């Protein structure tokens, strides 16, 4: 594979401005790569890998992202199928100085249209960091087992990279979807599942267990 500089073909897009926090989303069976450009407002682009050009697939035209509340961090992975399509999830984060983690969920409809299902309140994974001064930056989702409701996530903390097994994401997705059916896109104010139920552990335990261990990678 080769690398390229993505050129966005949208009026008013500043090609010279520093860009970050674009999150890839590849629906099941799709040959196309989509990029969640921003959560507020919700904007998704499709990437033409041959020309390295991207353009919006969400309506409303290009708008400057509002990063003062939340933005994406990891890639999006499949979470569950629903009658409307498929739900994909990611771990995002709030801006400094809070720097809390959040879950984000996106509905991919047939025909490859997208809708922001919702974002969670900010949360922390117990014992992931060694001090209150350090922040765990979510960097990737290595694996997600929907049946076991088990996700393996990576975090960058200072000069270290850590891997944590997290349980409870699937429960949040299901209840966020149910809430979305009645009120639309879910926000922290609609928080359907207390995220204290998310626990990182290398041992088998239920979502409310207190034991937490992580492993450090090179």
CORMO-V789160 format. One record per backbone hydrogen bond with DSSP energy under -0.5 kcal/mol. CO is the residue of the C=O (numbers start at 1). NH is the residue of the N-H. If there is no record, write none. Layout:
co->[CO	CO]
nh->[NH	NH]
This chain:
co->[4	6	7	7	8	10	12	13	14	22	23	24	25	25	27	32	33	34	35	35	36	38	40	41	43	43	44	44	45	46	46	47	47	48	48	52	53	54	55	65	66	66	71	77	80	82	84	85	86	86	87	87	88	89	90	90	91	91	92	93	95	95	100	101	102	103	104	105	105	106	106	107	107	108	109	113	115	115	117	118	123	124	125	131	135	136	137	140	140	143	144	145	145	149	150	151	151	152	152	153	154	154	155	155	156	157	160	161	162	163	164	164	165	166	167	168	169	170	171	172	173	174	175	176	177	178	179	179	180	186	187	188	194	195	197	199	199	206	215	217]
nh->[6	8	9	54	10	13	14	15	17	24	36	76	27	34	30	34	47	25	37	45	23	43	66	43	37	38	57	58	35	48	55	33	49	52	53	7	48	9	46	67	69	70	93	89	87	85	110	82	88	108	79	80	106	77	92	104	73	74	102	71	98	99	94	123	92	120	90	117	118	88	108	109	115	86	112	109	107	117	186	105	101	126	128	134	137	138	156	142	154	152	146	149	150	168	145	153	166	142	143	164	139	140	157	162	137	160	157	217	155	215	153	166	201	151	199	172	173	174	175	176	177	178	179	180	181	182	182	183	184	119	190	191	197	198	199	167	201	209	163	161]
